[in-house]
Amino acid sequence: MSSTPAAPVRPPGADAAIAPLTAEAVAAVQRRTRGVLMAGQVLAGLGMGATLSIGAILAAEISGSPAFSGMAATSVTLGAALAAIPLARLARRAGRAPALATGALAAAAGAVVAMLAAALASFPLLLLGILLIGSGTAVNLQSRFAAADLAAPATRGRDLSLVVWATTVGAVSGPNLIGPGESLGAALGLPDLSGPFLFTVVAQSLAAALYLVGLRPDPLRLAEAWRAEQRLQEERGGGAEAVVAAVEHQPSIRLAVLSIALSHATMVSVMAMTPVHLTAHGASLVIVGFTISLHIAGMYALSPVFGILADRLGRRPTILIGQGMLAASLLMTGLGAESEGWVVAGLIFLGLGWSASTVAGSALLTDSAAPERRPIVQGRSDLVMSAAGAVGGALAGVVLAALGYGGLSFVTLALVALVAVAAAITPRR
């Protein structure tokens, strides 16, 4: 008797566009996914950069007090934190494309609400709009994890960091759209200071369309299918690799979340108080703007370098390199608080340390979480990261008033020390 070979089993989530699943086909989808995510980051950055810059000014004008200008940044951070888990759950149920598109559309809707708030001179409505715009920040954060869905472990840090790097374009160019946005708004008869929000509406809407059209097949769904197919092949061959890969390593997850969150809190605490410190010591707005621009460049421009280091040296060594740069930064700003040159140098190292720690920590988190739970674990990490930044920014003002800028830098060194010790004592997988 002859038997007919059984048809290949197609794992759940497989896409007809990739049939059969092969390493070459998955790599091709990963390259396209990475390009789409980088383009989405550029679009989102253009809209967010203009919004964040004008939001503080509009908040002060509508509220009638400069004391409320910081509520804009607080609302964005809170919006990102509130959106992190819902978007992660949506990604787990439906895939990355619907989750990222939903967040982008929520940010576009928030920009419309902010424009309406400017027309009605309603401060609560403005905060609601900026809160929704914070969903765009959540999309920004989750895009780096989407870049890791199909990435090979050996290049996961690099792929993730390239998406982070793409943020540079929007972060640097976005604030320069305030002037054109105001001119466009005036031409359309919009209220003062509301024109730049038009760029947010357009950019976030285009980003949502790009995610829905470009992320096909969906990277998260395809990654699930690819892992299922590999697991099936390994089980047939008697291998145990699939079982080992599916086990979470909780100590590494905790280390990754801690390094991402505390590095972010360190960065936000010092960065947020730097303009206040510089202007109080007579620095011009040109110097302040130049310092923050160099800091932002440090955050994003060299992220591919740190991604490659994370792949070649390892996640933990790169996290420790990042903490070393953060420590150097805080010593510069602490000991050289009265020198503009040292403060500028410190802010550059602050951005570099944040970049190395965030890229390596994100790669470690993805490595350590069980594949089927990664979206939720990643969403929780983003929630903790945003919350840590909000708390750090809020407490930084209190510490600055009590101890000064140098004192703030020395106090923040405790966060760096905590991450360094955790990296040293956490057991390896």
C-alpha positions, 0 to 999 in steps of 0.5 A: 500500500502507498500512502499520500503525504499529509499536507503541510500544517499551516500555523494560525495567523499565516498569511497567504502572501507568504506561502510557504513560510521560509526564512528568506520570505520572513526576512523580506517581510522584516525589511519592508516592515522596518521601512514602513515603521521608520516612515511612520516614525518620521510622520509622527515625529513631524506632527508631535514636534510641532504640537508639543512646542505649541501646546505649552504656549497655548496652555499658558494663554488659555489658562491665563497663567504660565504656571499651567504651561507644564500641563501640556507635557504632563498630559502628553505623558499621561496620555501615552501611559493610559494608551500603552496597555490598551494598544498592546492588548489590541496588538495581541488580539488583532496585530500590530497594524490595527494597534498602531493605526488606532493610536495614530488616529486617536492622536489625530482626533486629539489635535482636532479637539485641541483646535476646538479648544483654542477656538472656545478658549477651553482649558479642560478641552485643551488638556483632553485633546493633548491627552489624546495626542499622547496616544501618538507617543505610545505608538512611537514607543510600540513601533520599536517593539514592532520592529523586533517581531520578525527580527532575528535575535542576532540583529534585533537590537539593530532593527529596533534601533533603526526605528528609534533613529528615524524619530530624529527627523521628526523630532528635529524638524517638527518644532520648525513647523510652528511658523508655517503652521501659524501662517497656514492657520491664519490663511484658513481663519483658524484661531491663533496658535491652533494652526500647527495642530493641522500638521498633527492631523495630517501626519498622524492620519497618513501614518495610520494609513501607512500602517494599515496598508504597509504592514501586510502581512502583519509582523506580529501575526506572521511572527506567531505563524513563523514560530509555530511552524518552527516549533512544529518542525523541531518537535517532529525532529525531537528538538527542545529548542522551541520549548526553551525559547518559549520560557520567560526569564522573569529576572531579565524582564525585571532588569529590562523594565527597570533600566528603561524606566529609570533611565527615562526618569533620569533623562526627563528629570534633568532635561526638563529642568535645564531650560529653567536653570539656564535662563535663571543664570542669564542664558539666552533662548538661543543657548537654551534651544541649542542645548535641547537640540543637541540633547535630542540629537544625542537621544536618537542620532546614534541609536543604531550604534547602540543597537549594533553594540547590543547585538555584538557585546550583549544587552547587559553590557550595553545597558551598563555603557548607557548607565556609565554615560548617564553617570558622566552626564550627571557629574558634568551637570552637577559639578559644572552647573555654573558653566554653560559648556559643561551643561551642554556637554552633560545634556549630550551625554544624557541623551546618549546614555538614554539611547543606549539604555533604552535600545538595549533594555528594549532588546533584552525585554523582547528576548526575555518574554515568552513570544505569545506574551510579548505585546502585553509585557512590552505594553506594561514596560511602556506604561512604567516608562511613561509613568516614571518620566511623569513622576521624575519630571514632577519631582525634579522641580521640587528638588531643583527648588530645594537643592539647585541644579547641581543637587538635582544631578547628584540626587538623580545619580541614585537612579543610575546606581540602582540600575547598575547594581541590578544589572550586575546582580541579576542572574543570566538566562 
